[in-house]
Amino acid sequence: MDETSVGRQRAPTILRVLWLFAQRLRGRMTATICLLTALCLAGVVLALDHGDHLVASMDEQTTDDAYVRADLVSIASHIGGYVESVPVADNERVEAGQTVAVIRSDDYKARLDAAEADLGAAQAAAETLNEQAVLQTSHISAAEAAVRQAEANLIQTRLEYSRQRSLATDGTTSRRALEEAHAAEQRLTAARDQAAADLTAAEQMQRVIQTQAEQARNTIASKRAGRDLARIDLGYTRITSPVSGQLSSRTILPGDYVAPGTQVALLAPLPQVWVIANFREVQIAHMRPGQAVSLTVDSAPGVVFHGTVDSLGPVSGALLALLPPDNATGNFTKVAQRFPVKIILRPGQRGLDRLRPGMSAVATVATGK
């Protein structure tokens, strides 16, 4: 059974009670006054009993629990160091990319120079290995030619040795000639084996040089990355604003030491602001994105700002508190919760430059109900 039905059932009972109360007062008041008093009291009771339904049925919903908000940007240092200068003032308007603080760059310039020197040394070592690889290729070609020549000489010597052995069988050659042919065959066999060994060694050396060249390329990549990081760190010595807006008070001064992540200023990207209005749950019954909103703020008296409902918060503000309420124990008293509603302001309106994050506002949503 809904609250409206319950209220309708309770109303006759309340009226009877009030009528009996008026009868007791007949001696002091006239019946008409008593009846009017009873009707007034009944109206009050009914209003209290059905107040939420009356509020929900209104064409406009208003709250003064509304505040101007913006995406506040925390400008922080990427690196550590001592602050050299802060070329901006408190509450100054800055543009995207404008320098807001400078960190001493001596150390970072030296690191960049060292990184560039390391990269140059690695590139020189790689170039030397490339030259060695080219030279080793020529050594391999020479070794291959030596092997071919040794093979040819060995084949010719073996043929001569075979001929001398045939002649020795017939007795048509001297023993000395046979021995010389045999010695030549052994000598050229050894020369062929040495040439083959030299070729194998040259090929192994080439593989070693190729491995060293690959390592040198990896070293170059590592040194180049180190150089790039050093260059990036040097660039970070100038702390710039990521967006256009207005600075709040500065949090650092020249001579201060800042660690990585230290906030140096807080920036409000004005006039990019919106409004968060907290409506009671009964007020958002007919509230939808796209509905028209009118707003007023104390800093712009007489000016009405216009906007639209962007979205309704998924949870009540109480659940987002540091200590959310727990009604599971103890006595319970129903308290109407409030839900945040994001309101986008129409661009180009007069007076938008007066709005600042944190200002309170009065918001009225045209629900059309």
Stockholm file with secondary structure:
# STOCKHOLM 1.0

chainA/1-369         MDETSVGRQRAPTILRVLWLFAQRLRGRMTATICLLTALCLAGVVLALDHGDHLVASMDEQTTDDAYVRADLVSIASHIGGYVESVPVADNERVEAGQTVAVIRSDDYKARLDAAEADLGAAQAAAETLNEQAVLQTSHISAAEAAVRQAEANLIQTRLEYSRQRSLATDGTTSRRALEEAHAAEQRLTAARDQAAADLTAAEQMQRVIQTQAEQARNTIASKRAGRDLARIDLGYTRITSPVSGQLSSRTILPGDYVAPGTQVALLAPLPQVWVIANFREVQIAHMRPGQAVSLTVDSAPGVVFHGTVDSLGPVSGALLALLPPDNATGNFTKVAQRFPVKIILRPGQRGLDRLRPGMSAVATVATGK
#=GR chainA/1-369 SS CCHHHHHHHHHHHHHHHHHHHHHHTTTTSCHHHHHHHHHHHHHHHHHHHHHHHHHHTSSEEEEEEEEEEECCEEEECSSCEEEEECCCCTTCEECTTCEEEEECCHHHHHHHHHHHHHHHHHHHHHHHHHHHHHHHHHHHHHHHHHHHHHHHHHHHHHHHHHHHHHHHHHTCSCHHHHHHHHHHHHHHHHHHHHHHHHHHHHHHHHHHHHHHHHHHHHHHHHHHHHHHHHHHHHHTTEEECSSCEEECCCSCCTTCEECTTCEEEEEECTTCEEEEEEEEGGGGTTCCTTCEEEEEETTSTTCCEEEEEEEECSSCGGGGSSSCCCCSSSCCCCCCCEEEEEEEECTTCTTGGGCCTTCEEEEEEECCC
#=GC SS_cons         CCHHHHHHHHHHHHHHHHHHHHHHTTTTSCHHHHHHHHHHHHHHHHHHHHHHHHHHTSSEEEEEEEEEEECCEEEECSSCEEEEECCCCTTCEECTTCEEEEECCHHHHHHHHHHHHHHHHHHHHHHHHHHHHHHHHHHHHHHHHHHHHHHHHHHHHHHHHHHHHHHHHHTCSCHHHHHHHHHHHHHHHHHHHHHHHHHHHHHHHHHHHHHHHHHHHHHHHHHHHHHHHHHHHHHTTEEECSSCEEECCCSCCTTCEECTTCEEEEEECTTCEEEEEEEEGGGGTTCCTTCEEEEEETTSTTCCEEEEEEEECSSCGGGGSSSCCCCSSSCCCCCCCEEEEEEEECTTCTTGGGCCTTCEEEEEEECCC
//
